[in-house]
Amino acid sequence: MRTTIYLPNDLARMVEAYLKEHPQTNLSALVQEALEARLRRNPAALLELAGVVERAPVNAGEGAEDRHRQGR
């Protein structure tokens, strides 16, 4: 599928910066990876994509709100 999307300027700048830091990827691959992680509701993949962790446990998103409130 081919489609056109709108990115606000701040998000476009973040994407451009990310792609400069990761020359092995391209916009299409980045969008596909982000969409797959989001649509599959895979917290480990989202954390890895964000660069927060290298490998997140499968249950990384469970109770995250509680841990954040408790300062963990």
Secondary structure, DSSP 8 states (H G I E B T S, - for coil): --------HHHHHHHHHHHHH-TT--HHHHHHHHHHHHHTT-HHHHHHHHTS-SS--TTTTTTHHHHHHTT-
